[in-house]
Amino acid sequence: MVTLAWVSNDSARRASLKIRRSGLMKKMSELTTLCGNRACLIIYSPDESEPIVWLSR
């Protein structure tokens, strides 16, 4: 079980988001490859003005 908690340190929170974002994109890529489906992933970050968009091919 994963316990969710607010990360109070700004730099640690940004680093955690970066790691989780790359892991999520990798999992989406694996899922679309295994299932043969297309997918779209949109990630909003409070530190970036534009969302990050990942589209399967």
BALOBA-1460 file (C-alpha; in Angstrom, 3 decimals):
// residues 57
<rec num="1" residu="m" x="0.000" y="0.000" z="0.000"/>
<rec num="2" residu="v" x="1.258" y="3.464" z="-0.881"/>
<rec num="3" residu="t" x="0.807" y="6.254" z="1.625"/>
<rec num="4" residu="l" x="0.259" y="9.647" z="0.038"/>
<rec num="5" residu="a" x="1.707" y="12.673" z="1.769"/>
<rec num="6" residu="w" x="2.412" y="16.266" z="0.771"/>
<rec num="7" residu="v" x="6.098" y="16.879" z="0.064"/>
<rec num="8" residu="s" x="6.832" y="20.220" z="1.710"/>
<rec num="9" residu="n" x="10.270" y="20.734" z="0.138"/>
<rec num="10" residu="d" x="9.752" y="22.378" z="-3.292"/>
<rec num="11" residu="s" x="12.813" y="20.885" z="-4.977"/>
<rec num="12" residu="a" x="12.030" y="17.401" z="-3.655"/>
<rec num="13" residu="r" x="8.427" y="17.749" z="-4.861"/>
<rec num="14" residu="r" x="9.584" y="18.767" z="-8.362"/>
<rec num="15" residu="a" x="12.044" y="15.857" z="-8.470"/>
<rec num="16" residu="s" x="9.337" y="13.429" z="-7.364"/>
<rec num="17" residu="l" x="6.955" y="14.721" z="-10.042"/>
<rec num="18" residu="k" x="9.638" y="14.349" z="-12.710"/>
<rec num="19" residu="i" x="10.319" y="10.733" z="-11.694"/>
<rec num="20" residu="r" x="6.623" y="9.846" z="-11.493"/>
<rec num="21" residu="r" x="5.923" y="11.545" z="-14.827"/>
<rec num="22" residu="s" x="8.591" y="9.546" z="-16.650"/>
<rec num="23" residu="g" x="7.403" y="6.321" z="-14.993"/>
<rec num="24" residu="l" x="3.804" y="7.012" z="-15.984"/>
<rec num="25" residu="m" x="4.804" y="7.716" z="-19.594"/>
<rec num="26" residu="k" x="6.790" y="4.473" z="-19.700"/>
<rec num="27" residu="k" x="3.833" y="2.479" z="-18.346"/>
<rec num="28" residu="m" x="1.479" y="4.072" z="-20.884"/>
<rec num="29" residu="s" x="3.896" y="3.184" z="-23.670"/>
<rec num="30" residu="e" x="4.095" y="-0.421" z="-22.465"/>
<rec num="31" residu="l" x="0.322" y="-0.663" z="-22.134"/>
<rec num="32" residu="t" x="-0.348" y="0.665" z="-25.624"/>
<rec num="33" residu="t" x="2.257" y="-1.708" z="-27.069"/>
<rec num="34" residu="l" x="0.857" y="-4.753" z="-25.267"/>
<rec num="35" residu="c" x="-2.793" y="-4.004" z="-25.999"/>
<rec num="36" residu="g" x="-2.343" y="-2.516" z="-29.451"/>
<rec num="37" residu="n" x="-4.463" y="0.491" z="-28.528"/>
<rec num="38" residu="r" x="-3.843" y="4.191" z="-28.836"/>
<rec num="39" residu="a" x="-3.777" y="6.467" z="-25.809"/>
<rec num="40" residu="c" x="-3.270" y="10.062" z="-24.801"/>
<rec num="41" residu="l" x="-1.733" y="11.245" z="-21.550"/>
<rec num="42" residu="i" x="-2.030" y="14.860" z="-20.378"/>
<rec num="43" residu="i" x="-0.090" y="15.918" z="-17.295"/>
<rec num="44" residu="y" x="-0.541" y="19.309" z="-15.677"/>
<rec num="45" residu="s" x="2.188" y="20.698" z="-13.451"/>
<rec num="46" residu="p" x="1.975" y="23.787" z="-11.247"/>
<rec num="47" residu="d" x="5.528" y="24.711" z="-12.301"/>
<rec num="48" residu="e" x="4.877" y="24.692" z="-16.061"/>
<rec num="49" residu="s" x="2.582" y="26.935" z="-18.068"/>
<rec num="50" residu="e" x="1.693" y="24.273" z="-20.651"/>
<rec num="51" residu="p" x="0.613" y="20.697" z="-19.921"/>
<rec num="52" residu="i" x="2.798" y="17.810" z="-21.027"/>
<rec num="53" residu="v" x="1.027" y="15.765" z="-23.687"/>
<rec num="54" residu="w" x="2.010" y="12.226" z="-24.662"/>
<rec num="55" residu="l" x="0.345" y="10.596" z="-27.655"/>
<rec num="56" residu="s" x="0.778" y="6.979" z="-28.662"/>
<rec num="57" residu="r" x="1.609" y="6.220" z="-32.260"/>
